[in-house]
Amino acid sequence: MTTLTNDAARHVARNRTSQVAAFSVEFDNWDSVAGGWAAAYRLGQATIFQHEKWLAAWYGAFAGQPGIEPLVATVRDRVTGEIALLLPLIRRKLKRVCVVEFADLELTDYNAPLLGPAAPREPKAAAVLWRDLRRALRRLPGGADLIRFKKMPLDLPGGSNPLAMLDGAGPCALNGNLVTTGEDFDQYKRSLKRDVRRVLERSWRAFTAYPGAAFRIAGEQDEALRVLAALDAQQSARMQHLGVNFVLDDGAHADFYQSLVRNGVGDGYAVVSTLTVGEEIVATLLGVRSGPRYVMVRVSNAGDKWSGCSPGRLVIERTMAALHKDGVREFDFSVGEYDYKRRFGVMHLPLVDIGSALSLRGLPYAWRDRAVRELRNYPKLTAYLKRGLAKPWSREEN
């Protein structure tokens, strides 16, 4: 398809004020689009989780798994040929239903498109794009029954998320948790509750009383992978103690995190920080960074032996202080409700879900998903129904 020059594209756009352009959709595997994706991301049009290193690690680990088909969508303005959205998707079977969803599998905290210059800026154009995307998915060889897009931010660095503008978008069961520190990190710490500050100060004194106690951000690949192995072991021990199945250190999940750390530490995208005493790793924190924003992904500690110095909270606070000196101003504690996040003064970031049936087989699932989203607008009613039915309505049927 021929792409018009920028001047010509703007001229076309000015003369289409009364109509909304249609969109074309192409599907590829990750390897076919990776180079162009990296260039588009550098324009600042997506969240940290749409960074090419995250997606390269994700598709590299999961694209070859049984039942998972990579489906990276490029959506273009049909007249100008300019990119509107890039969507990192997969197609997989859940029971009898073929579902199209983001490349996530509960590993990606925020799912979103990468915005291009032709991205819709108002609901009418977003609705047309949604229509054309659904049509293209129905025409795929093998077809699809259901779209499920979950955990989408309302706003992206390049503008509003067009998928969040759609009429069917509704509240997600999860939310983000963001701390914005400003230029003065000490002032941010003073804004925390007094008991939180005291615990952090007391914990640091207790920790540094051990000979050889240190905080460090891993700078080399081998060191970072060694810390990742400790993180896996510590989290596995914790989950086993709680009686919870742990999979992040196994198979494709392990491949994903190892690739992320191996290829991301060198340029600072993957940030691996630790508290150590001599050779012993007391606590670990894995996060990802892009410019002034950092997102925490996994945190662990070595257990009860070190509980007197609150190592989990301490490694977070020390990492924040170190990255603040290096220019980070937004610290995202990612999704999930935990007390330690509230202690750091997080602000909730709303997320939305949207879905659509693509066939008669997918229709009951789409209706159910829509009902779940609508119920989240009435939290008291949702709580009542959970108690009455003894089943959490927010749980997906996988």
Residue pairs with C-beta under 8 A, 6 or more apart in sequence:
1 24
1 76
1 81
2 81
3 80
3 81
3 82
4 12
4 80
4 81
4 82
8 80
9 80
9 82
12 79
12 80
13 80
16 79
20 124
20 125
20 128
21 77
21 78
21 79
21 80
21 118
21 125
21 128
22 78
22 128
22 132
23 75
23 76
23 77
23 78
23 84
23 128
23 129
23 132
23 133
24 75
24 76
24 78
24 132
25 73
25 74
25 75
25 76
25 132
25 133
25 135
25 136
25 137
26 73
26 74
26 76
27 71
27 72
27 73
27 74
27 136
27 140
28 72
28 74
29 59
29 63
29 70
29 72
30 55
30 56
30 59
30 60
30 63
30 70
30 72
30 88
32 72
33 72
33 74
33 86
34 52
34 55
34 56
37 52
37 55
37 86
37 114
38 52
40 83
40 86
40 114
40 116
41 50
41 51
41 52
41 114
43 158
44 157
44 158
44 291
45 114
45 115
45 116
45 119
45 156
45 157
45 158
46 112
46 113
46 114
46 115
46 156
46 157
46 158
47 110
47 112
47 153
47 156
47 157
48 54
48 110
48 288
48 289
48 290
48 293
48 295
48 332
49 108
49 109
49 110
49 111
49 112
49 288
49 295
50 88
50 112
50 113
50 114
51 269
51 288
51 290
53 260
53 263
53 264
53 269
53 270
54 108
54 260
54 269
54 288
55 88
55 103
56 259
56 263
57 256
57 257
57 259
57 260
57 263
57 264
58 88
58 103
58 107
58 108
58 256
59 70
59 88
59 103
60 255
60 256
60 259
61 252
61 253
61 255
61 256
61 259
62 68
62 90
62 103
62 105
62 252
62 256
63 69
63 70
63 90
65 252
67 92
67 93
68 90
68 91
68 92
69 90
69 91
69 92
70 89
70 90
70 103
71 89
71 90
71 91
71 100
71 140
72 86
72 87
72 88
72 89
73 85
73 86
73 87
73 89
73 133
73 136
74 83
74 85
74 86
75 83
75 84
75 85
75 86
75 87
75 129
75 132
75 133
76 82
76 83
76 84
76 116
76 118
77 84
77 118
80 118
82 116
82 117
82 118
83 116
83 117
83 118
84 115
84 116
84 118
84 119
84 120
84 129
84 162
85 113
85 114
85 115
85 116
85 119
85 129
85 162
86 113
86 114
86 116
87 102
87 113
87 114
87 133
88 102
88 103
88 114
89 100
89 101
89 102
89 103
90 100
90 101
90 102
90 103
91 98
91 99
91 100
91 140
91 142
91 144
92 98
92 99
92 101
93 99
94 397
94 398
95 397
96 361
97 145
97 146
97 361
97 362
97 365
98 142
98 143
98 144
98 145
98 146
98 362
99 144
99 145
99 146
99 147
99 148
99 362
100 137
100 144
100 146
100 147
100 148
100 358
101 147
101 148
101 149
101 150
102 108
102 111
102 149
102 150
102 151
104 111
104 150
104 151
107 253
107 256
108 151
109 151
109 176
109 295
109 297
109 334
109 335
110 151
110 152
110 153
110 176
110 335
110 351
111 149
111 150
111 151
111 152
112 152
112 153
112 156
112 161
112 163
113 119
113 156
113 161
113 162
113 163
115 156
115 158
115 159
115 162
119 158
119 159
119 162
120 126
120 128
120 129
120 162
120 165
121 159
121 160
121 162
122 165
123 165
123 166
123 167
125 162
126 162
126 163
126 165
126 166
127 166
127 167
129 162
130 163
130 166
130 356
134 147
134 356
134 358
137 144
137 147
137 358
138 144
138 358
138 359
143 358
143 359
144 358
144 359
144 362
145 357
145 358
145 359
145 361
145 362
145 365
146 355
146 356
146 357
146 358
146 359
146 362
146 365
146 366
147 354
147 355
147 356
147 358
148 353
148 355
148 369
148 396
149 163
149 353
149 354
149 355
150 172
150 353
151 172
151 174
151 335
151 351
151 353
152 161
152 163
152 164
152 169
152 172
152 351
152 352
152 353
152 354
153 161
153 164
153 176
153 349
153 351
154 160
154 161
154 164
154 350
154 351
154 352
155 161
155 164
163 169
163 354
164 352
164 354
166 354
168 354
168 355
168 356
168 370
168 373
169 352
169 353
169 354
169 373
170 352
170 353
170 354
170 370
170 373
170 374
170 376
170 377
171 350
171 351
171 352
171 353
171 373
171 376
171 377
172 350
172 351
172 352
172 353
172 376
173 376
173 394
174 335
174 336
174 351
175 335
175 337
175 348
175 349
175 350
175 351
176 332
176 333
176 334
176 335
176 348
176 349
176 350
176 351
177 332
177 333
177 334
177 335
177 336
177 341
177 346
177 347
177 348
177 349
178 330
178 331
178 332
178 333
178 346
178 347
178 349
179 188
179 320
179 330
179 331
179 332
179 333
179 344
179 345
179 346
179 347
180 329
180 330
180 331
180 347
181 188
181 320
181 324
181 329
181 330
181 331
182 188
182 329
183 329
185 320
185 321
185 324
185 325
188 345
189 197
189 200
190 197
191 345
192 343
192 344
192 345
193 343
196 343
196 344
199 310
199 313
200 310
200 313
200 314
200 317
203 308
203 309
203 310
203 311
203 313
203 314
204 309
204 314
204 318
206 308
206 309
207 213
207 275
207 277
207 282
207 309
207 311
207 314
210 277
211 277
211 278
212 276
212 277
212 278
213 275
213 276
213 277
214 275
214 276
214 277
215 273
215 274
215 275
215 276
215 315
215 318
215 322
216 273
216 274
216 276
217 271
217 272
217 273
217 274
217 319
217 322
218 224
218 227
218 265
218 272
218 273
218 274
219 265
220 265
221 261
221 262
221 265
221 266
223 272
224 261
224 262
224 265
224 270
224 272
225 258
225 261
225 262
227 272
227 274
227 281
227 284
228 257
228 258
228 261
228 272
228 284
228 286
230 274
230 281
230 284
230 300
231 284
231 286
231 298
231 300
232 248
232 249
232 254
232 257
233 249
234 281
234 284
234 300
234 301
234 302
234 303
235 246
235 248
235 249
235 298
235 300
236 246
236 249
237 303
238 300
238 303
239 245
239 246
240 246
247 253
248 254
248 257
248 298
257 286
257 298
260 270
260 288
261 270
261 272
261 286
263 270
264 270
264 288
265 271
265 272
268 289
269 288
269 289
269 290
270 286
270 287
270 288
271 285
271 286
271 287
271 288
271 289
271 294
271 319
271 323
272 284
272 285
272 286
273 284
273 285
273 287
273 315
273 318
273 319
273 322
274 281
274 282
274 283
274 284
274 285
274 315
275 281
275 282
275 283
275 284
275 311
275 314
275 315
275 318
276 282
280 302
281 302
282 301
282 302
282 306
282 309
282 311
283 299
283 300
283 301
283 302
283 306
283 311
283 312
283 314
283 315
284 298
284 299
284 300
284 301
284 315
285 296
285 298
285 299
285 315
285 316
285 319
286 296
286 297
286 298
286 299
287 294
287 295
287 296
287 297
287 319
288 294
288 295
288 297
289 295
289 323
289 328
291 327
292 327
292 328
292 329
292 330
293 328
293 329
293 330
293 332
294 323
294 328
294 330
294 331
294 332
295 332
295 334
296 316
296 331
296 332
296 333
296 334
297 334
299 312
299 315
299 316
300 312
301 311
301 312
301 315
302 311
312 340
313 340
313 343
316 340
316 344
317 344
320 328
320 331
323 331
331 344
332 349
333 341
333 344
333 346
335 351
353 369
353 373
355 365
355 366
355 369
355 370
356 366
357 363
357 365
357 366
357 367
365 397
368 397
372 393
372 394
375 381
375 382
375 385
375 393
376 382
376 394
382 393
382 394
385 393
386 392
386 393
